[in-house]
Amino acid sequence: MCFGFLGLQFGLALQNANVSRIFQTLGADVNDIPALWIAAPLTGLIVQPIVGHYSDRTWNRFGRRRPYFLLGAVFASLALLGMPNSPSLWMAVGLLWILDASINVSMEPFRALVGDQLPTRQGPAGFAMQSFFIGVGAVVASLSPWCLAKLGVANVATNGGIPDTVRYAFYLGGAVLLGAVLWTTLTTREYTPVQLRSFADAVPERPPADVSRAARPGVWLMLAGTAVLVAIGHFALEKEVYLLAGGLIAFGVLLTWLSRTTSRGMLREIVGDLYGMPDAMRRLAGVQLFSWFALFAMWIYATAGVTQTMYGTSDTSSALYNEGANWVGVLFAAYNGFGALAAAVIPFMVRRWGLRTSHVVNLCLGGAGLLSFVYIRDPRWLLASMVGVGFAWASILSLPYAMLSDHLPTAKMGVYMGIFNVSIVVPQVLAASMLGMLLRLCFHNRPIWALGLGGISLLMAAVCTLYVRKPQATRK
């Protein structure tokens, strides 16, 4: 059931470790990279709630969730094959949109599938098993360019383009992603909707919240977006901040419009479920906000920060830069490897300390790991930093979902898992909108400080976790 995550994370790890490198190789300025990365969170924000809504209502001979993650895997594999052959920067950006949208189409039903299939008492172990396969897939994917270089594949392109090490790693990723998802599709059976509702631990469905009173929050969001627009003009802020202002205004308009109309449909139901989300999801939103801000900062700026600070170059055509970029791939493989090991340890931590305390400990380890990037100058010592990041990564991928799934109605597992992704997407939009500005204004355009900010953000996530109520006692 969880094996497909190996393939999905293989694709995501190649994206996280190499897309900034591809963008810089095709001519992107380091300060423009956050805006180019905005494809990832925006597609998740739009795609996952919609896919979750429809997968909750799907049942045919292919199953409930499986048709969606198989379709997503096909398009994600095609995007992986095309990205390293991009003739221009904007082609690569477009393929990133397709790749991330396709992975999101697959990822959301996979999360819901685990919630569908497992009883409450097996939830932490099931989501930890996801983290294990995610770690294994990401280790191999992140190490691929480095290993290919060791095998003699050219790591610097003669024409200044994308090296063969990256190109062949993406080809391998396309095959692994499709093969792993196919394995889960062909070997996993699903419970019918009637069976799911009959289980003793099924949380009863409740109707979407009434959004007729959403006009006031909508107005406040529009005012906040307008204030950000004014600040952009007054303080000459970066263009990426327009994304934040536009998002606030757009969602405010949507809430206001829905509060004035009586029409029924997918959009109204999704927003109603969002507006009336369970209390546990609302409290976990702050934890997710700071956790994913930190991860996105690492994914965007690790390559630029390590190559500039520890290898002394930002020249993407130089051998030294590509050596440093490959080492970042090794570091990404390391934290995913440590995450896979942590996935085996986390169930024991949960039994000993409980879900909440275990998550606090792991987030503090990750915060310390990212903060150490600011002080370490020998890149080999960064492997030690990745131990803490790996524990935080495994915990972020499992324990919030385990804390949440016990509170979700069975018939709406998909849409609520998709809505929960909003708390992952929003911090990534914030990171893409604000990190470039913060580095320019406060840190003299030194990208290594983005990882320091990520460390502080993980510590803030640990503080927020203390305010999450403990899950209900396990139901029989």
C-alpha angles and dihedrals in degrees: 000000000000098000092092088067088069089064096041092051091046087063094042093048092052088050095048096046100039113025094082087049091051091048093050091046090053091052107272117151114236090240091057096052096089091056091048090051092055089095091078100059096035094055091048091050092054104031106043101057090045094049090045091051093052097040089056087059098043126099124153139130090290092055136243108288103014098076090059100048092044092052091048091050093055094054093041090055091051090050091051090053092050103042100074089049094056110139093202142023093252092052089055090049091051092050089050088058091051093045095049095043090051094048089049090052088056099037100056096055089046090058091047091046091061090048090049097048104042131069118233096263092056095047098097092047092047095051090043088054087055088054090051094055090042089055095048093049093046094049093056093042096048092047094048099092092044093048092046090052090052088052091056102263112146112265095187120053114229092222094047092255132119112317121244090242090065093040095054092042090058091048089053090047093056092054095045094047095052094042095050094048090047089054092055092043094053099040104040125081123201132217116245118246089253091054092048092053091049097058115109095234095049111129108226118247120251127195121258115273119266107261095190088102094050094096095093095052088045092055092048091051091051091050091049091051091049090051090053090051090053090049091052091056096041098046098030092238124184119282091244089073088069085073090061093046093047092049093052093048094045094051091045091053090048093052092046093049093047091050090058100045131070097199117126125220148113095296094051092047093049093048089045090054090046092049092049099039118155116272092245091058092048092052093046091053092081091050091051092045094061095034096055094039086061095047093048091050089054095047094049101042108026094092095044093042098048096043093047098042104034103024096035098227142096095181103120093197094057124100090230093057092049090047089054092045090053089050089055086056088054090050091050089050089050096054090046090049092050087046090056089052090046089054088064091049100043096073088057090048090051093051090049102040107011130245098288100048092044091054092049092053093048094048091052090052090052093048091053090048095054094043090055090065088074093059105033117091102174105076092210091067089060087080087073089052090055092063091071093041090051093054090048091048094051091047094048090052095051121018100056089052091047090050090048106041094067089064100047124100111244095231091054101041092118099049093044092049086051092048090048086061087068087073087055096045100047095060090049090053088049090050093049090047101044112024095078091050093047092050092050097045101037111018107036093247093298105149094198087076090064087069090050089054087050090056092053089047092055090052089052089051089055090054091050090051090064088066095055111104116241113260120260118271112275111274120223 
